[in-house]
Amino acid sequence: MELRVDRTKCVLKKLHEEDNGYVEASPAERFSMVWELTKQAWAFMGINAEQRL
């Protein structure tokens, strides 16, 4: 199955300033951010990431 994008309904925008992705946060805060993304990614597969093995 091939997905096609209707290019009349999307716009490509470029940032003028370069974003290096650095987040001003403590290691615990950064871990917490990544953990939320991890739980969401596993949820897409129908798996509860917080369930103990």
C-alpha positions in Angstrom: 0.0 0.0 0.0 1.5 3.3 -1.1 0.6 6.5 0.7 0.4 9.7 -1.3 0.5 13.2 0.0 -1.8 15.9 -1.5 0.9 18.6 -1.9 -1.8 21.3 -2.4 -2.8 20.8 1.3 0.6 20.8 3.0 3.3 23.4 3.3 7.0 23.0 3.8 8.5 25.5 6.2 12.1 25.9 7.2 13.3 27.3 10.4 15.5 30.3 10.2 17.5 29.5 13.3 19.2 26.2 13.7 17.8 24.0 16.5 20.4 21.7 18.1 17.8 19.9 20.2 19.4 20.8 23.5 17.0 20.9 26.4 17.9 22.9 29.5 16.8 20.3 32.1 18.3 18.1 34.7 19.0 14.4 33.9 15.9 13.4 35.8 13.7 15.8 33.9 15.2 14.6 30.5 14.6 11.0 31.6 11.0 11.8 32.4 10.5 13.4 29.0 11.9 10.3 27.2 9.9 7.9 29.4 6.6 9.6 28.4 7.6 9.1 24.7 8.5 5.5 25.4 5.2 4.8 27.0 3.4 6.3 24.0 5.4 4.3 21.5 4.7 1.0 23.3 1.0 2.0 23.6 0.8 2.0 19.8 1.7 -1.7 19.9 -0.9 -2.3 22.6 1.7 -2.9 25.3 1.7 -1.3 28.7 5.3 -0.2 29.2 4.8 0.2 33.0 3.8 -3.4 33.5 6.5 -5.3 35.3 8.1 -8.3 33.5 
